[in-house]
Amino acid sequence: MPDLLIELFSEEIPARMQARAGEDLKKRMTDGLVEAGLTYASAAAFTTPRRLVLTVEDVLDHSPSLREERKGPRVDAPEKAIEGFLRGAGVTRADLEERDEKKGRVFYAVMERPGRPAPDIIAEVLDHTIRNFPWPKSMRWGTGSLRWVRPLQSILCILSAEDGAQTVPLEVDGIVAGNMTRGHRFMAPDAFSVTNFDDYSAKLKRAFVVLDAAERADHIWADATNQAFANGFEVVEDAALLTEVAGLVEWPVVLMGTIDPAFKDLPPEVLQTSMREHQKFFSVRNPKTGRIERFVTVANVQTPDHGATILAGNQKVLFARLSDAKFFWENDLRIAKSDISIWTQPLENVTFHNKLGTQAERVQRIAALARDIAPFVGADADEAEQAAQLAKADLSSEMVGEFPELQGLMGRYYASAAGYSDAVAAASQEHYAPQGPSDAVPTAPVSVAVALADKLDTLAGFWAIDEKPTGSKDPFALRRAALGVIRLVLENSARLHLDRFIDAELLKFEIRQANGTPPALDLHTMEETLSEIAEHGVFGAALRTVKTRFDDAAEKPDFKEGSWIDGIAKRLPDVSEHLLSFLHDRLKVYLRDQGIRHDIIDACIAMPANDDLTLLVKRATALNDTVKTEDGENLIQGFKRANNILLQAEENDGVEYSYGPDVKFAEAGAETELFAALDAAEAKIAPAMAQEDFTAAMHAMATLRAPIDAFFTDVQVNVDNQTVRRNRLNLLHRIRTVCSSVADLTRIEG
């Protein structure tokens, strides 16, 4: 069977688009071929800056012939029904066959579809693929109608077999497919013919083109690290840059240059970022000093002077780039050392969101919240507030203006230079973390306080303006912020009730939306406000007290039913509950990856203090370990049986059996033993729960498995003696109460 080789040769394709384009070419071609009846053994795609290549092995030389039979109406059916069948099958009356069936004679259409030659099918599929290729950006070139990312210059499309190769007849927008290609733009520009993929790749290699992007990347990294090692240096790993550079060259030539000593005092991250973003250079570090002292660039051509001219030009451009970076650094340092607070003033003119105010307003909210959170994470409240006020200052610096990806990191340098403590400086960088599931979580208390405040403010703000994630859409990265809150709390074993902080933040946003001015209220005042609203409603003396607290409000509206504070009191609980539920949903995803089922988490979320995530996870982990055991699994079944009998009896009788069973009415030995077992378990569970020793509580609960099993084996609950029946139903209620003190077992599946 023949092999197919396709090359789409064009001007330089952007490196970021190449890998996806190769996969798209492979998928669209192979899907199209299979759909048309041409199967194959294997397929592989390759990309270089100037070409997309697809090789498909062992393609059928013809699609198979198909014979299809389609049952139609009865022979004596109405004429319109027969005509409709003929149109649907694409046949004439003469092509129909009559066959006898149980219900009479029936028409059958028999359609023979002969196989088609592979070249015809390939031409058709490739034409459709090229004309409908899913480039992220494309345009028409010249006078033709074809849209491509860069001008498409030639198409190579051949089928090769043992007896030779044939060109697939194809023309797209005036470009006729052939068996010719070209090598390197400068070192081997002449066209040459190929007969199969092996011939193609070998001739390209001789024409200074490495076809495989992975091979180019391996060559670049091996050559760069070898040159660095030979000079006593090491290359800073940068996988994304390596992939990008491999997509910029067809014949990689690795060159190592030096950085002018004038820039030795620049932070290494600044050097690395400037070289990576502007020049696509790899940074080379001196392991003895930790400084970036050299760079690696990758040329796309071999030169007689072994790259000396290229290096000289690159070093000249790099000098100019780093001179700018040095200017930014020195100017920013001067401002930071004199008065870093200058940078916070421009934040008043930077809108965070048109409904949530400016960055300056946001900083003040985060600072107040960080101060409130600080005692719960072991941080100094003054330091946490100070760190939050400085955390966004570097956004106004010239360095971050040039390199936004350095935000936070530069803030750390500048805060340290301004004389702030290491904890405050570190928070400038670390409060953005974690930004993903694999990102490190801050552990320094001040950083944790500011990071939590930053993320909770974001979540509460967007919930207050009803900009919640929907489906796959999450433009403000709120799922990431929620996961950040979860990881910050859990990985630092922080003990805090998120509900109170969420409510306080939501109240700020609700008041801002309703009254136009964000109140500068501390958490204690917020909690008093919330409790008074909840206790006294939206009118009366309590609200007059609340009114006096909003000192920053431009106007003092009447606090009466139907006023803006009335709307806040009615709306806020639902918003708060929804946000906490969102956090719980993200927690389920987080714990699922750790082997804890969602129903186990639901059973623990249903318990009090479910906004204390550390406590919640501690409970869920213990319950998860318990239900994995035989005793735990059987206990759940026994509990559910008891609960189901009790619920049915309460529904039928119209009463609640919760008055406490009495052992004096016990008749069976298993019944008496269950009373004793419940007494013993309860005596252990209560103190264990008080000490938050969920493992001990779960173990005590699991000991009920055997007596509950024995009870249901030996004892009938619904007996004729109503006194005994009521006592036994009350006993079932006690089983439910004891077990439910640990977790809501009704939510566990199975």
N, C-alpha and C positions, 0 to 999 in steps of 0.2 A: 504494500500500500504506500502511496506517495506521502511525502512530508511537505508541509506548507511553510513558506517563509514570506513574511510581510515586513516591509520597512517603510515608514512614513518619514521622509527626510524634509527638514524645514530649517528656517533660521532658529536662533537659540531659544529654547523653551525655558521659561523661568524655573529655577531649581526646585522651588516649593511645589510646583505642579507636576513634576516628572513622575514620581512614584505612583501617584493616583492615576495619572494618564495611562501608565503602563498597565495597571490593573483594569482600568476601564476598557482598554483595547482588548485585553485578553477575555474579559467577561463578555463583552458585547459580541465579539467574533465567535467565541466558542458556543455561547448560547444560541446565536443565530444559526450556526452550522448544525448543531444538534436538532434544533427545531425543524430544520429543512431536511433532516434525515442523514446528515453526515456525522457519524461518530468518529472518535479519535482516541489515541492511546494516552497522550500527554500534551501539555501546552506550557509554554514559559514566555514571559514578557521581559524585555530589557529596555533600558532607557539611557540615552546620553543627552547632552545639551542640544544636539541637532537631530536626534532621531528617536522614534518609537518603533520597537521591533517586537514581532511576535513569531514564534516558531511552534508549529503544531505537528506532532509526529503521528504517522500511521492513520492518515485520513482516508476514508472510503473514496474510491475513484468514481462511484456513482451512488446516488441515493437509492434505496431499495424501491422496487415497484410495489404498489399498494393496491389491494383489491378490497373494496368496501361494499358491504351489502346493507341496504337500508329498507326496513319494513315500511310499507305504505298502507293506504286505506283498502277496504274491501273492493272487489271488482265492481260491485253494484253500488258503490258509494256515489254521492252527488258529484256532478262534473266539476264543480268549483273546488271540492275537496281534493280531487285528483289533480287538478291544475296547480293547486297550491303545493302539493307534494312534489310535482315535477319541477316547479320553480326552486323549491328548497333543495332538492337533490341535484339540480343542474343537469337534468337529463330530459330526453324527449319521450313521447308515448311509446315509440318503437323500441326504446331501450328497456322498457319494463318487462319483468317476468311475472307470470301468474303461478301461484303455488297454492296447494290445498292445505288448509289448516282446520282445526276443530270447528271454528265458527264460519267456515266457508272459504272461498277462494280470495286470496289477498295478493295485491301488487307488491313486488320487490324491485328496487332499483339496484342494479349491480354496476359499480363504478370502478373502472380500471384506471389507475394512475401510474404511468410508466416512470421509472427512475430517471433522474436528471444527471448529466455529467457534473463532476465536482467543480470544474472551472466556472461553469455557469452559476452555480450556487454561490461559490466564493466571491465572484464578482458582484453578485447582487447583495450579499451580506456586507461586504467591505464598502461598497458604495453607500449603503444605508448607514453604516457605522461612521464613516468619515463625515457625511453630511449632517449627522445628528450627534456629533461627539460632544460630551458634556464638559467642555472647558469651563472653569470658573469665570474666565473672561476671554472673549474672542471677538474678532471683527472681520469684516470683508477686506480683502487685499486686491488691489488692481481693479479691473473691470468685471471680475467674475462675481458669482453669487455665493461662493463657498466662504463659510466663516471658520477661521482657524486662529489659534493663539498667536502664531507668527506665520509669515508667508510659507505656504507649503510648496516645496520646490520639485519633489519627485516622489513617485510611488514605485517601490519594488515589490512584486508579487509573483512568486514562482511556486510551481509544484514540481518537486524533484523525486525521481524514482531511479531504479537501477539502470533503466534504459535511457536516462537523460532527464533534462529539466524542460518544462514548458512554462511560458509566461501566461498568466491568467489575463484574458482580454478584458480590459477595464479602462475607462476614461472618466475622470472626475474633474469637472470645471476646466477642461482643456489639458489636464495633465494625464498623459497616457502611461499606464503601468508598463514596467519593463523589468529587465534583470540587471540593471546598472545601479551602482551607488558610488559614493565618493568617500575618501578618507579624511584626514585632518585638514582643517580649513587652510592652514599655512604650510604644513610640512608634507602633505600628500593630497593636493586638491584635485588631481585628475580622476576622471571616472574610470571604473573597471566593472567587469561583469562577474557574476557569481553563479554557482550551479546548485548549491545547497547550503544549509546552515553552517556546517563545519567549514566549508570553503569560504563562506561569508565571514565568519568570526576570525578565521586565520588571516585572510587578506586584510581585514580591518586592523588587526594587530600589527601587521607589517606596514599598514598605512597610518600608524600612530593613533589608533583609536582602541581604547579598552572598553569593550561593550558592556560589561557587567558593572553596575554601580557599586555593588558590594566589593568587587575586586579592586575598583579604584579607591574606595574608602580604606580598605585593608592596606593597599600600597602606600597611601598618604600617611596613615598612622604609623606603619612600620618604619617608613623612611624618616618621618619627623622624630619619632622617639629614638631611633638609632643615631641621628645627627645630634640630638640633644644630649644623649648619654655619652657620646664620644667627647663632648665638650664640658661634661660635668653638670649638665642641667637636666630638667625634666619638663615635659610638656603637660600643661594643665588640661585635663580631660574636658572635652566639650562635644558630646555625642551629636547634638543638634547641628553645631557648626560643621562637624565632620561630614554629616549627611548632606548639608547644603553645599559645601565646597566640592564634594564628589559629584554634585550635579552641575558644577560650573565649568568643569574641564573634561576633555576626552582623553588627554594624555597628561596625567599629573606629573609635574616636576616640582619637587619639594625644595625650597630654599630657606635658609635660616639667616636672619639679619639681627643687628644689635639695636638696642634702644639707647638714645642719647642719655648720658648720665645726668643731664639737666632735669630729667623727669623721674629720678630715682626716689624722690620723696612723695610722689603721688601714691595714693592708696592702690594696692594691687587690683582691687575690684574696678577702680576707675580705668586703669590701664587696660585691663582685660575687656571691659565693656566697650571702651572706645575703639580698640583694635577689632573686636568682633563685629560691632555694629557697622562701623564705617569702612573697614578694610578687609574684613573676613580673614583676619590673621589669627593664628593660634598663639596663645601666650606661653612663654617659656620661662620657668621659674628657677631661680638659684636655690637649691635645697638648703644651702648653708645660711642664707640671709632671709629666705622667704619672699624676696622681692622678684618682681617680673623684670628681667633684664634683657631678654631677647624675644624674638617673635619668629614664627614660621609662616611663610606665605606659599601658596601653591600656584605655580605658573602653568599655562596651557601650551607651552612651546619650549623646545630645547634650543638654546642659542650657542653660538661659537664661543662666547665668553663665559659659558656655564652659569648664566643668570646674573652676572655682575651688574649689567645695565639695569635689569629688572629690579634687583635689590636696591640699587642706588635710587631709582625713581620711587620705589615704595617707601624707602626710608625718608625721602624728602617730603612726600605726602604725609607720612606718619608724624614727622616733626611738626608740621603745621597743625595736624589734628590734636596732638598731645599738647601743643602750645596753648590751644584753646582750652583744653581740659585743665591745664595748669593754671591758667588765668581764672577759670571758674572756681577752682579749688582754693586758690590764695585769696580771692575776693570774698568767697563764702566764709573762709576761716576768719578773715578780718571782721566780718559782720558778726559771726558767732561769738567771737571773743569780746566784742564791744557790747553788743546787746542783741542776743538771739531772739528776744521777744519782738523785734522789728518784723520778723518774718510772719508773725501771727496776724499782724494787721491786714496784709493783703488778702487773707483768707475771708475777710468780711465781704469781699467782692467776688468770691468764687462760690457759685451755686452748687450745692451738693445735689439737690433735687428741687424743682420749682415748688413742690408742696411741702418740702422738709427743711427749707431754709438754706443758709450758707454753710460753708465748711467751718467758719468761726463759731456759729451757733452749735454746730454738731460737736465741735471740740469742747465747748462748755458743758454740753450734756454728758459727753463721755467722761469729762473730768469729775463732774458731780457723781456719776454712777460708779466710776472707779474708786472714788473715796468711800462710797457705801459698801462696795464689794471687798475692799482691802482687808477688813478684819476677818473675813471668812476664808481668805486664802493665805493668811499669815503675812500680809504686807503692811507696811506703815502707811496710814491713810494720807498723811501729808505728802509722802513720796509718790504715792499712786496718783494723787491729784496733780501734782507737779509734772509727773511723767506724761500724763494724758494731755496736759496743756501744751507740752512741747512735742508730742508725738507726730503732729502733722506740720510742724514748723518748716521742715526741710522741703515741703512742697513748693515753697516760695523761693528756694535757693536756685541759683543759676545752674548748678550741676544737675539737679533733678529736673530742671526745665529742659536741659539738653538730653539727659538720659533718665527718663521716667522710671525705668526698671530699677534704678538705684535708690528709689524712695525707701525710707526706713534705714537702710544701711548708712546713707550719708547723714541722716538724722542722728545716728549713733555717734559718728565721728564728730559732728558739730556740737552735740550736747556735751560730749566728753571734753572737747576743746574749750567749751564755755565754762567748764569747771563743775559741772553737775556730777552727781555720784554715778558710779558704774551701773547701779540698778536703774536709775532714771535714763541713762544713755542707752542701755540695752533695751529698754522698753520701746524706744523709738523704732528699733528694727524689729523686735520680736512680737510687737502687738499685732502685726499683720498675720502672723502664723496662728494655726496651720492653714495653709491655702489649698491643701489637697489631702487625700487619704494617706499619702506616703510622706507628707511633709512633717518635719520634727515639731513637737509641741513644746512651747516654752515651759520652763519649770521654775524660773525665778519668780518669787511672789509678786513683785511689782509688775513684771511683764504679764503675768497671768491676769492680774486685776484689770490692767488696761486692755488686754486682748479680749477678755470677756465683756467689758463695757463697750468696746468698739463693735463687737458682733451683736450684742443684745440691742444696742441702739439702732443698728441697721435693721434687724428683724422687726423690732417694735415699730420703727418708723414706717416701713413699707406695709406692715399689717394695718397700721392706723389709717393709711391712705388707700387701703384695699388694692395693693399691688402685689398680691400673693402669686407664687408660681402656679402655672396651670399646665397640666400634661407635661410635655417635654420642654416647655418654654420656661426659662428662668433667667430673664435678662439681667437681673441684679444679683445673681449668684447667691440667692437666699438659702438654697439647699447646702451650699458649701459653708455659708456662715453658720447654719444650724449644726452641721457636722463639726465645725470648729468649736462651737460652744460645748458640744457633747464630749469631744476629745479633751478639751481644756479641763473640764470638770473631772472626767473619769481618770485621765492619766496623771492628774495631780491629786486624786482622791479628795477633791474639794467638797466640803459639806456646806451647801447653801441652798435655800429654797428659791428657785428661779421665779416662782410665781410673784413674789413680792417685788422683785426688780422689774419684771415684765409689766406688772400693773402700774408701777411708778412711772416707767418710761411711756407707757401708753397714755397715761393721764396727761403727761406733758404734751404729747402730740395732739391729743384730743382737744385740750384747752387751746393750743396754738391754732388749730384749724378753726375752732369755734370763735375764738376771741381775737385772733390775729397776733398775739404776743406770747412767746414761750416763757412761762414763769420760771424763775430761778428758785426752785424749791428743793430742799433736801429730801432724802428718802423718808425720814421720820415724819415730816409734814405731809408728804404724799400719802403715807400709810394712814395717818390720822384722817386725812381728807376722805380716803376710800372707805375707811371703816364708818365714818359719820354718814356718808352717803348711803352706805349699805344699811346702817342701823335706823336712820331717821327718814329715809326717802329723800325727796328732792325739794323739800320746803321746810319751813319752821326755823327754830333757833339754831339748829345745827348748821344749816346752810349759811345763815348770817355770820356764824363763826368762820366757816370756810371762806366766805367772801373776803374777809379782812386779810386773809393770807396771801392773796394774789396781788402783792404790792406792785409788781411790774406791769400789771394790766393798764393800758392807756385809759380805758373806761371801766366803770364799775357797774356792770349790768345787774338788774334785779334777779335775785335767786328765787325763782318761783317755778311752779310746774309749767312746762312748756318752754322754759328758757334753755339756753345753750348748756347750762350745767345739768339740766334735766336730761337732755339728750345724751350727754356724756355718761351719766349714771346708768342710763338704760342700755347704752351701746357697749360700754367698756367690758363688762363681764363676758359677753359673747366673743369679742375680739381676743381677749386674754385667753379664754378657753381654747379658741381655735389655734392660736399661736403655740400654746403648750402642747396641744394635740399634734401639731406639725413637728415639734421637737421629738415627741414620742415616736412618731412615724419614722423619723430619721434615725432614732435610736434603735428601732427594730431592724432597720437595714444594717446598721453598724454591728449589732449583736448577732444578726444572722450569719455574718461572715465569721463569727467566733463560735458558731455551732449552737446558738440558743434559739429555739423555735419562737415564732411570733406569738403563738398562743400562751407560751410560758410568760412572755413579756406582758401580754394583755392581762394575765392573771395577777401580775404584780402592779401594773399600772392602775388597776381597779382599787388598790389599797390606798390608805391615807398617805400623805407626804410624797405623792408621786412626782412632785416637782424637784425633789432631792434626788438627782440622777445617780449619785454614788450609792445612796441607800437603795434605790430602785434596782440597780444592777447587782448589788450585793445580794438582795433578796432573790432576784431572777436566777443568779448563778447557783445559789443553794437549792432552789426549787428544781432547776434543770438537772442538777446532779441527783436529786432525790427521785425524780420520775424515771430516770434511766435504770434505777434498781428494780428488782422484781417486787419488793415490798411496796415501793413507791407507786409503781404502775398498778398493782392490784388495789392499793389503797384508793387511788383515784376512782377506780371502777366501783369500789364499795361506797365511797362518798357519793358518787353520782346516783347509785341505786337508792341510797338513803334519801338524797335530796329529791329524786323523782317521786318516790312514794309519799314523801312529806308534802310536796307541792300539789300532788293529785288529791291527797286527803284534805288539804286546806281549801282547795278549790271546790271540792264536793261538799264539804261541811260548812264552808263559809266562815271559818274561824282560823285563828293563827295559833299553832301549837308551840308556844314559846314560854310556858309557865314553869318550866323546870321539872324534870322527872324525879320521881322518888323511888329509891331502891327498895322500899318496903313493899312496893307493888310488883317487884320482879318475881317471876315464877320459875323461869328456867335458869340453869346454871350458867349458860352462855350469856344470858341477860345480866346476871349479877357480875360476871367477869367483865362485861363491857363497861358497867358503871365504874368498877375499880380501875379499869384501864384508862377511862376518860379522866378520872380524878388524878391518876398518876401522870398522864400526858399533860394535862392542864397545869399541874404543879411545876412541870419542867418548861412548858412553852411560854408561860407568862413571864417569868424572869429572863428567859433567853431573848424574848422579843424586846423586853425593856432594855437589855444590854446590846440589842441589834446583833445577837449571835444567831443568825438565821440557820446556820448549819445545824446547831444544836436543836433549834425549834423544829426544823424539818425532820431531824432524826427522831425526836420525840413523837411527832405526828405519824411518822412511818410505823412506829410500834403499834399503832392502832389497827394495822392491816389484819393481823390474825384474829383479834377479838371481834372485829366487825364482820369478817368472813364467817366466823363461828356463829355469830348472832343471826345472820341471814340464813345460815344452814339449819339451825336448830329452832329458831323462833319465828312464829307467824305474827306479823304486826296487826293486821286487820282481823281481830278475833271478835266473838260475839260480846264478850264482857267489855262494856264501854269504858270502864275505869282502867282496865289493863290496856285497852287499845289507846286511850288518850295518853297514858303514861309512856307507852312505847313510841308513840308519835312525838311526844316531848323529848324522848331519848334520841330520836333521829334528829330533832332540832338541835340537841346539844352536840351531836356529831358534826352537824353543819357549822355550828358556832365555833367549836374548837378548831376544826380544820380551816375555817374561813378567817380565823385570826392570823393565820400565817400567809395565806394568799387566797384569791378568789378562784377556787378550784373548778367552779362551774364553767370557766372560760377555757379550760384545757380540753383539747380535742381528743377523740379516741375513746 
